[in-house]
Amino acid sequence: MGDFNKAIKVILRNEGSYVFDADDPGGETNYGISKRAYPKLDIKALTIAQATEIYRQDYWEKVKGDDIENSQLALHVFDMAVNAGVQTATELLQKASGTIVDGRLGPITLKAVNGYPRKVELVWKYKYQRACYYARLAANNTKLARYLNGWIKRVENSNIYPL
């Protein structure tokens, strides 16, 4: 089963603290929570506790982190949701697991993911999908290309424990 308490530590490490990068589509962010996504929040004053609760409700629960049996995979899906949105994270999971890609994480996708015979292989397939997504994003938007190395490092380093 996914472990939110372990996963949130990785997310907070990946996201860092307050940043205001004009080229970042999220704009002003703190602990990875963006002003664009949460326009009514005082981003600069956001606490770790507040960010953690947002991550639990708006990302972990929506990607059904508790229902994904492989905690490593749950972390990667969660991390992708945080970085690229719940729908994108779900679509990549569906591609990796060979289910119909509709962006909705329902019982068919969960059954395929949890019944996947080679758990480590599925994690690697998902990581590959993430890397390809980031490469396409960078190739299609020159302003975002400068983030590609960081995104790839994020995929490589988003681990609760070594595979």
N, C-alpha and C positions, 0 to 999 in steps of 0.2 A: 504494500500500500504506500501511496505517496505520503510524505512526511512534511507538512507545512512548516513546522518549526525548524527543520534542517534546511528546507528549500529557501525560506525567507532570508536566512543568513547569506546564502549564495547570491540571491537577488540584490540585497542591500550592498554586498561587496561589489557586485557588477555595476550597480547604478551610481554609487558614490554619493556625494553630498550636493550642495547647491551649485548650480551652473546656469549661466545664461549665455547660450551660444546662438547668435543670430542666424546661423546656417542650419541649425538643428530644427527640423519641422515641429518638434515639441515646444520649442522656445525655452522659456524659463522652466527649470526643473529642480527638484530637491528630492533626494533619495529615489530619483527616477520618475516621480510624479510630476506631470507637466501641467503648466498653466493652460495649454491648449485643451487638454483633456478635462481639466478641472478648473474652469475659469473663475469660479467663485471662491476658490481656496487662496489663502495667503501663503503662496508657495515658499517664500523665504522663511516664514515662521513655522512651517510644517515640522512636526516631531516624528521621530522614528515610530512611535506608537501609532500615530495617525496614519502614516504611510503603510505600516504593517496591516492595519485594519482595511485600508483601501485595497491593498494587494490580496488580502484574504477574500473579501467580498466580490471585488470586480474582476479578479483574474483567476486565482486558485479555484474558487467555487465554480466559476464559469467553464473552466477547462476540466472540471471534475477530478481535480488532483487527488482527492481522497479515494476515488474509485479506480484510478490507474494503479494496478498492482505492482508494477516495477517502479520503485521510488526514483531511480535515475531518469527514467523516461518521463515520469510525472514532473520532475524538476525541469527537464528540457522543454516540455510543452508549456509549463508555467513561465519559464524565462522567455520563451518566444512570444507568448501572449503579452507579457509586460513590454517587450521591445517592439513588437509589430502588430499587436492586436489579437484578440481571442479568435476571431474568424480565421486569420492567417495561420495562427498556431494550429488550429483544428484542421484546416485544409492540408497542411503539411503532414500532420499525423495520419490523416486519411490516405494521402499519397504513399507514405512510408508503409502503412499497414495493408495497402491494397484494397481499401474499401471505397465506396462511392464518395467522391469529393463534393460535398455540399456545404461545408463550413459549419455544420451543426453536429456537436458531439453528443450523439445519442446512444441507445443501447446496442445498435449494430456495430458502430465503431468501437465502443468499449469491449464488446464481446470479441471482436477481431484482435484488438490490442492485447487484451488480457489472455487470450487463447493463442497468441502468436507462439509458435513452437521454440524459436530461438530468441530469447529475450535480449541478449546482448546485440544480436544482429539488428533487431528492431531499433534499439537505441542508436546504433551507427547509421542506419538508414534515415532515421529522423535527423540526426546531426548533418548528414549529407544534404537532406532537403533544406535545412536551415542555411547551410553554406551556399547552396545554389540560389536560394531566395535573395540572400544578401548580395551575391555576385551580380544577379540580374538587376537589383535595385541600384547598385553602384554603376553598372554599365549604362543604365537608362537615365541617370541623373548625375551629371558631373559634380554638382554641389555635394552630393552624398558620397561620392567616390572616396573622399578622404576618410570616411568612417569605416571602410571595408576591413582594413587590418584589425581594428578594434572589435568589429563584429565577429570576425573569424576567431579571434582570441577568446571572445565571449563564448562561442560555441565549444571551443576546445577546453575552456576552464570551468564550464558550468557543470561541476561534478560534486555530488555529496560524498562520494568515495571513488577511488580509481576503478575503472572497469576491468 
